[in-house]
Amino acid sequence: MHPGETLSIWSLIMGASLVVKLVMAILLLASVVSWVMIVNRGLFQSRASRMYADFEKRFWSGIDLTQLYKQGNAKAASGQVLGAENIFRAGFKEFSRLKQQSSADPGAVMQGTERAMRVALAREEEKLEANLPFLASVASVSPYIGLFGTVWGIMSSFRGLANVHQATLAIVAPGISEALVATAMGLFAAIPAVLAYNRYSAKAESLASYYETFSEELSAFLHRKLHTGN
């Protein structure tokens, strides 16, 4: 950019050096991908919360567990079961299988059931936390990437002064402005990512706690069912 030109954002970007442009492209890509993941996580966790509330209501309505399991067969086949219902299906399936064995020991039945539920719980927690590490990386790294672009741009601007007999603000300002755009883009990528990460991490932890509580309640329920025969 030459002195006297209008300093628009687009002209600053197009006038930046190749390295700064590369930094801006990386930050733009990171921002776009993080926004896709932010929307995806928001929709997924909202759906998980609704499905948890719906399934918990059905579970404690007094419905027979075998009937409840059969009701979810169609949804499970199409991959539409999430959270507590997946934990229930994994635990109840193993419970029913082990209970049908004539030589089954009650303790072994419950151990197998709880192991199946723990595996299902771990998988559900992984689903809740998907994409969060990427958001954390964008939140922590983007400002530094932007700062690198800024430092490089300022270095290039000052190197260019070596060929100028008289350095004025009009000469230096465009180069510094171009460099500072990289810092702005780094913050633009990082701020939404860190806010989303904090929000979705807390939500994932809350839902995981609900799932864990449900698995413990289901384990106690099946334990009573095993020993009372009801």
JOKA-V50706 format. One record per residue. N is the residue number from 1. BURIAL is b if it has 24 or more other C-alpha atoms within 12 Angstrom, else e. D_FIRST is the distance of its C-alpha to the first C-alpha in Angstrom with 1 decimal. Layout:
n,burial,d_first
N,BURIAL,D_FIRST
N,BURIAL,D_FIRST
//
This chain:
n,burial,d_first
1,b,0.0
2,e,3.8
3,e,6.8
4,e,8.9
5,e,7.1
6,e,9.3
7,e,8.8
8,e,10.8
9,e,12.0
10,e,11.4
11,e,7.8
12,b,7.6
13,b,10.0
14,b,8.7
15,b,5.4
16,b,8.1
17,b,10.2
18,e,13.5
19,b,15.7
20,b,13.9
21,b,13.9
22,e,17.6
23,b,18.4
24,b,17.1
25,b,19.2
26,b,22.2
27,b,22.0
28,b,21.8
29,e,24.8
30,b,26.7
31,b,26.3
32,e,27.5
33,e,30.4
34,b,31.4
35,b,31.5
36,e,33.8
37,b,36.0
38,b,36.0
39,e,37.4
40,e,39.7
41,b,41.1
42,b,41.7
43,e,43.6
44,b,45.6
45,b,46.6
46,e,47.6
47,e,49.7
48,b,51.2
49,b,52.2
50,e,53.9
51,b,55.7
52,b,56.9
53,e,58.4
54,e,60.0
55,b,61.5
56,b,62.8
57,e,64.5
58,e,66.2
59,b,67.2
60,e,68.9
61,e,70.5
62,e,73.5
63,e,72.8
64,e,74.4
65,b,72.0
66,e,73.0
67,e,72.3
68,b,69.0
69,b,68.1
70,e,69.1
71,e,67.1
72,b,63.9
73,e,64.7
74,e,63.0
75,e,59.8
76,e,59.8
77,e,60.2
78,e,57.0
79,e,55.1
80,e,55.0
81,b,56.7
82,b,54.8
83,b,55.5
84,b,59.0
85,b,60.5
86,b,59.4
87,b,60.9
88,b,64.1
89,b,64.4
90,b,63.9
91,b,66.5
92,b,69.0
93,b,68.9
94,b,69.7
95,b,72.3
96,b,74.1
97,e,74.0
98,b,75.4
99,b,77.9
100,e,79.5
101,e,80.5
102,e,84.1
103,e,83.7
104,e,80.7
105,e,80.8
106,b,79.3
107,e,77.4
108,e,75.9
109,b,75.1
110,b,73.1
111,e,71.3
112,b,70.2
113,b,69.1
114,b,67.1
115,b,65.5
116,b,64.4
117,b,63.0
118,b,61.1
119,e,59.4
120,b,58.6
121,b,57.3
122,b,55.0
123,e,53.6
124,b,53.0
125,b,51.2
126,e,48.9
127,b,48.1
128,b,47.3
129,b,44.9
130,b,43.2
131,b,39.3
132,b,39.5
133,b,38.7
134,b,35.4
135,b,34.5
136,b,35.4
137,e,33.2
138,b,30.2
139,b,31.0
140,b,31.3
141,b,28.7
142,b,25.7
143,b,24.7
144,b,24.9
145,b,22.8
146,b,20.1
147,b,20.7
148,b,20.3
149,b,16.9
150,b,16.0
151,b,17.7
152,b,16.1
153,b,12.6
154,b,13.6
155,e,15.5
156,b,12.6
157,b,10.6
158,e,13.9
159,e,14.7
160,e,11.8
161,e,13.5
162,e,16.5
163,e,15.4
164,e,14.8
165,e,18.0
166,e,17.4
167,e,15.3
168,e,14.6
169,e,13.6
170,e,10.8
171,b,9.3
172,b,10.3
173,b,9.9
174,b,6.4
175,b,7.4
176,b,10.8
177,b,10.3
178,b,8.9
179,b,12.0
180,b,14.3
181,b,14.0
182,b,16.0
183,b,18.7
184,b,18.9
185,b,19.5
186,b,22.0
187,b,23.9
188,b,23.7
189,b,25.5
190,b,27.8
191,b,29.3
192,b,30.9
193,b,32.1
194,b,33.8
195,e,35.4
196,b,36.6
197,b,37.9
198,e,39.9
199,e,41.3
200,b,42.3
201,b,43.6
202,e,45.9
203,b,47.0
204,b,47.7
205,e,49.7
206,e,51.7
207,b,52.5
208,b,53.4
209,e,55.8
210,b,57.3
211,b,57.8
212,b,59.4
213,e,61.8
214,b,62.7
215,b,63.5
216,b,65.8
217,e,67.5
218,b,67.9
219,b,69.4
220,e,71.9
221,b,72.8
222,b,73.4
223,b,75.4
224,e,77.7
225,e,77.9
226,b,78.9
227,e,81.7
228,e,83.0
229,e,82.8
230,e,81.4
//
